[in-house]
Amino acid sequence: MNKKGILAFSAAFIMGLSLLSGCGKTEELETLDGTLIPDEIYSVSLTETPLLKGDVSDILMTKDGMVISDLTGEWVSPEQNNKRPIAIMINNIIDSMPQSGIGQADIIYEFLEEGGITRLMPIFSDWSGIERLGSCRSARYYYDRKAVEFDAIFVHFGQNYLAQADFETYNYLDHIDGNSKDNAYFYRTSDRVAPHNAYTSGDGIDGAIDANGFEKNHRSYYTKPFYFNINDTVPEDCETA
């Protein structure tokens, strides 16, 4: 496309955005990617800083004051959705089962570790009320890099040298190490043998976040990792899971 064509396309695109943001009550609205949204269901507004131009992410979907969760696609309060989640290293071998507190997670990742074992990394948007969360284990670099995708505060109990290199290199990687200065917010139990008995709690995590002075809401460069279907429908003939 030549320079004149680019300018003409840009002018038409900007005019289209102006018409969309300034329209009143209509039978149906259209997102930037052409998806139709029933106006009687959704209240649609353009975000001030679109995350991905030309995509449905340019549209902030709201319903009854709620927004679509970046983690689950469910309707949540804007305050909860703007809150940074936590991502925590959890043991996943027989000596640590059953794990505690992970049922409240929004997402759970399972990654292969060295030696053929796996560990879990649940991600929580709400960890309030959890009295026992764990057992917590040491970090690996591929977990902390996944946590960064969610702008999550990374919680772990120790780390190997590669994860330590990440912590020293990337100053935006906020992390809580229960095996160091943050140990006051973790505890060991007597019903399991070490190293499978290190736990924390919702209150403990809050205390560690405050002690470290971490930002509690998403930082300016955060980009949501998932894009969910915007049509609020229930599949027919489905079974209860």
N, C-alpha and C positions, 0 to 999 in steps of 0.2 A: 504494500500500500504506500503511495507517495505521500509527501508531507501534507499536501492539500487534503487528501483523503483522510489522513489521520486527524487533522483539525476538524473536518466536517463531522467525523464519527464522534470525536470527543464532545463537540457542541451538542450533538443530538443526544448523547448519553447523559450529559449534565441536565439538559432540558427534561429528559425523561425522569431523572431523579427528582427534579423540582416538582414535576407534576405528581409523582407518587407521594412525596412527603407532604404536599399541600392539599391532597384530595380530602373530601369530606366523606360522609356516609355513603357507601356504595353497596351493591349487592354482593360483590366479591372483590378481593384485592389480589394483586399478583406480585410475587416476589421478584427479585432481580433475575432469577434463573427461569422465570416463566411459570412457576408453580402457583396454582390458584388457591387462595385461602378464603374460606367462607367468612364474611365479615361479622356474621352474627355470633361466631364462636370466638374469634380472635380480635384483640386490640393490637395493632401493629405500629411500631415506631422505628425509625431508622436510628441505629446507634451513632453516637457522635464520632467514633473512630472505628470504622468497619474493619473487621479482622482479616477478611479475605474478599477483595473487591470482585463483584460479579457473581458471588456465590450466595446461597441462602443465608450464610452467616452474617451478611449485611443487615439482616432483619432481626431485631430483638422481639421474640415472641412473648406475649404476656396474656394471662388469663386469670381474671379475678384477683389481680395483684400478684400472681405467681409467675415464675419464669421456668423455662425448661432447664433442668439440671445439666451441667456440663458433663457429669459423670454417669448419670443413669438415664437421662431423657425424661424423667418424671417431673411433675410440677413441684417446685420448691419455692421458698421465699427468696427474694433478691439478695437479702442479707446472707442467707446460707450459701447461695451460689457464688457470692463474691468472696466468701471465706476461703482461705488457703486450706487445702486438705493436708492430712498427714499420710505418709507412706512408711510402713514399719516392717522391719525384718522379723519373720516368724519362723520358728523351728518347724520341721516337717518330717521328723523321723519317729519311729515307734516309741522311743523313750519320752517323747514330748506330747504324745497324743492322750486325750483330745486337747486340741488347742483351746485357748480361752479368749473370748471377746471378739473373735473375728466374724461372728454372724452379723454384726452391725456394720460391716464394711460395705462400701458401694461397689468396689471392684477388688478382685483377688487375682494377682499374678502368681504363677508357679514357674520358676526357672530352674534349669539344671545346674547343679553345683559340681565342683570337682569331686571325684570319688564316686560318681554315679548317684548321689543323693539330690534331693530338691529342697528348696526353701520357698516360703510364701512371702509375698509382699502385698498385704491388704492395704487399700487406700480408703480413708475415711473422710467424709465431709462433716460428720458429726460423731464425736467420740465421747460425748458427755454421758455420764452415768456408768461407764465401764469401770468396774472395780478391779478386774484382773485381765490383763491383755498380754498374751505371750504364748509360749515362752519366746523371749527375744533372743536373737542371735546376731552374729557379726555381719558386717556389710561386705558386698562385692561391688565392683565398679559398674556392672551392668544393671544393678538394681538402682543405684543412685542416679544414673543417667535416665532411667525410666521415670523415676520420681520427678526429675526436673521437667519432664514433658507436662506434668500436671501442676507445676509451680508448687509442689508439695514440700512440706517440711519433713525431712528424711530422718527416721528414728531407727537406731540400731544399738547393738551392744558389742562394741569393738569393731574392728575391720581388718582386712588384709592390706598388704602394702600398696596394691593398685588402687583400692578405694581411698586409702590415705593420701595417695598422690592426687586424686580428684579433689579431695577436701582442701588440700593445700593450693591447688591450681585455680579452682573455680570459686571465686568469692561469692557468687550468687547462690551457691549450693548450701542452703541452710540445713544444718543437721544437728541432731541430738544424740550424743554418745553416752549410753547408760553405763559404760565401763570407764568413764573419766569423770570430769567435773559435774556431769549431770547425774551421777550415781545416786544423789540424794532423792531423785524422783523415780528411782527404780528400786526393786526389792527382790530378795531371793526367798523361795519357799522351802519348807522342809519335806514336802511330799514328793519331791523329785531330786535326783542327784545332779550336781553341777556337771556340765554347763547348761543343763536343760531346765534350770529352775529360776531363770531371771525374768522378772515380770515388771510391768508398769501399769498405770491406770489412766483413766481420763483426766483426773485431777493432777496426776503426776506429769502428764504431757503438758497440760496447761501451765503448770508451775515452771517446767523447763523452758517453754516458749517465752514466758514472761522474763525468766532469769536471763535468757540469751538476747532478749530485746528484738526478736524476729517480728517482721511485719505479719499481721494476722490476716490482712486482706490481699487479694491478688495484686501483684506488682504490675506496673504499667506495660511491660512487654509480654505479659501472659497472653497466650493464644489457646483457646479451648481445643482439646485434642480430638473430640468426637463431634460429629454432626448427625443429629437424629431426625427421623421422620417428623415433619411438622403437622401432619394430619392426626388429630386426636380421635382415633377410631379403635374399636375393639374387633379383632378377627372373629369371623363367624365359625361356629362348630368347633370351638377350641376346648381343650380339656384343662382342668385345674392342675397346676404343677405343684 
